[in-house]
Amino acid sequence: MPAQTTTVKLTDQSPADVKADALVLATVSTANGAALAGPNLGRKSAGHVATMIEALGVKGRAGEVVVLGPVPGVTAPVVVLAGLGEVVGEKATATSAAGKRAHRSGLSAYTPESVRRGFGMAIRRVGAKASVAVAAPVEDAELVGAVAEGAAFAAYDYAKQTGKEKGDRSRTGTVLVVTPLGKDKRVKAAVTRTNVLAANLDYARDLVNTPPNQLYPETFADSVRKRAAGTKVKVDVMDEKALAKAGCGGILGVGQGSARPPRIVTMTYKPAKAKTTLAYIGKGITFDSGGLCLKPGGSMVTMKCDMAGAAAVAAAVLTIAELGLPIAVTGYLCLAENMTGSSAQRPGDVVTMHDGRTVEIINTDAEGRLVMGDGLALAADTRPDAIVDIATLTGAAVRALGNRTAALIGNDDDFEADVKRAADAAGESFWQIPITEETRAGMDSHVADIKHTGDAVGGMMVAAAFLREFIPDGDGQEGATPWAHLDIAGPAFNEKDAFGYTPRGGTGFGTGTLVRLAEERAGH
């Protein structure tokens, strides 16, 4: 896969003077009609745009993208309008008659996510260009950063593999963020962060999109080792022999039906004077056939994405290290193929996990919690200050929350609130779900310490309750390690058309939340 990625740069030039293949301007919807928002375009150019807004019936609604073509006085040969939605208040003024100067509009009512989505849609509409300028309609470091993120995240394109060659990506090379704050230290830091995060988000998306005959536990581990070379992240790989020595019977049981044995990859970033320690555990089922409890054929088509949690953890740890955050973080990538070979795990088997707990296997298609259990137990050995696991874990999460919202479950109200706040800041949608008192009782086993499934209903809660068993004092009693479980089964893979800054295929969902949580825990 080519390593090309979009680069974001800053400029404090006038939008009309910037040399680029296209210029994106923001529009907003006001009580009196659509209005331009952002840096001053100049009277002549703004008047022309105002005329076009009126003539074309532009509304400025969120998600609206209008291509105007060339505009007099603007260097860029194409001008594109990105709708950001409704503005409420005195700061918003609409363009009305032809030839009138377009007014600048305040965006104090807008969130970073609405800005990301608006500019992301415009970048996708523009298509692959050598350079695109985006005029930031705000004078706030966080929101300028959101403009940069929306543009950079939307520029992603997976390199299609053809019979002739693996072609180059079709994507924008450089995004120029136009803002009078181009020399502001906070804005520069926001754009630097965007470049780091976007490059690693691209990596997570690439991992998810890679065909499963090319990405399997061994090659996934090799990819992470190669990606981390030269960084401050130390990578260790446990192969099947090391996993057996460590007593990781959960992941070994899942992987025993495949000719490609499992791996657990540990990614460690441990700076001097770290303020706190975090452990991130990611589910990495590189292909899930369901095992002997075989999935229907149609349900297997997207099962290369069942490693999206591990991809998000890998991308997050790399980002945290590159940003130099004063926080120690260890990522555990739990990698296996769930296949139907002659040695495949059977319903009724009993396996012994890393912590010595025995588990009765009921449904081989509930394999993710088994590999995650070993990862959580390994993490618990190191006694981190907090633990987060992330997984495409249950169909129940998709049925309950849809394709764009993930489940958040935990054992500590304060820590759950921290994770939710981080997710909101990252623009990733989570809904908090409880583990009700009666959930655990359905997992009692007559032949082992626990079954890995429970009642047929409440699947999200059952899976989370199983994982909670591997958290030190994980039932929420005083002294328990704060833990959060992120079930990203819905938003990890987008089977439909791209939207906002989210591409079709692997989305990298969860990466932003994990990075933002680390930043907040580090006091950034």
Sequence and secondary structure as in RCSB ss.txt:
>XXXX:A:sequence
MPAQTTTVKLTDQSPADVKADALVLATVSTANGAALAGPNLGRKSAGHVATMIEALGVKGRAGEVVVLGPVPGVT
APVVVLAGLGEVVGEKATATSAAGKRAHRSGLSAYTPESVRRGFGMAIRRVGAKASVAVAAPVEDAELVGAVAEG
AAFAAYDYAKQTGKEKGDRSRTGTVLVVTPLGKDKRVKAAVTRTNVLAANLDYARDLVNTPPNQLYPETFADSVR
KRAAGTKVKVDVMDEKALAKAGCGGILGVGQGSARPPRIVTMTYKPAKAKTTLAYIGKGITFDSGGLCLKPGGSM
VTMKCDMAGAAAVAAAVLTIAELGLPIAVTGYLCLAENMTGSSAQRPGDVVTMHDGRTVEIINTDAEGRLVMGDG
LALAADTRPDAIVDIATLTGAAVRALGNRTAALIGNDDDFEADVKRAADAAGESFWQIPITEETRAGMDSHVADI
KHTGDAVGGMMVAAAFLREFIPDGDGQEGATPWAHLDIAGPAFNEKDAFGYTPRGGTGFGTGTLVRLAEERAGH
>XXXX:A:secstr
      EEEEE S GGG  SS EEEEEEEETTEEEEESS   HHHHHHHHHHHHHHT    TT EEEEE  TT S
SS EEEEEEEE  STT     STT        TT  HHHHHHHHHHHHHHH S SEEEEE     HHHHHHHHHH
HHHHT     B SS B      SEEEEE TTTT HHHHHHHHHHHHHHHHHHHHHHHHHS TTT  HHHHHHHHH
HHHTTSS EEEEE HHHHHHTT HHHHHHHTTSSS  EEEEEEE  TT S EEEEEEEEEEEE  TTS   HHHH
TTGGGGGHHHHHHHHHHHHHHHHT SSEEEEEEEEEEE   TT   TT EEE TTS EEE   TT  HHHHHHHH
HHHHHHT  SEEEEEE   HHHHHHH SS EEEEES HHHHHHHHHHHHHHT  EEE    TTTGGGG  SSSSE
ES   SS HHHHHHHHHHTTSTTTTS TT   EEEEE TTTTEE S  BTTB SEE  TTHHHHHHHHHHHTT 
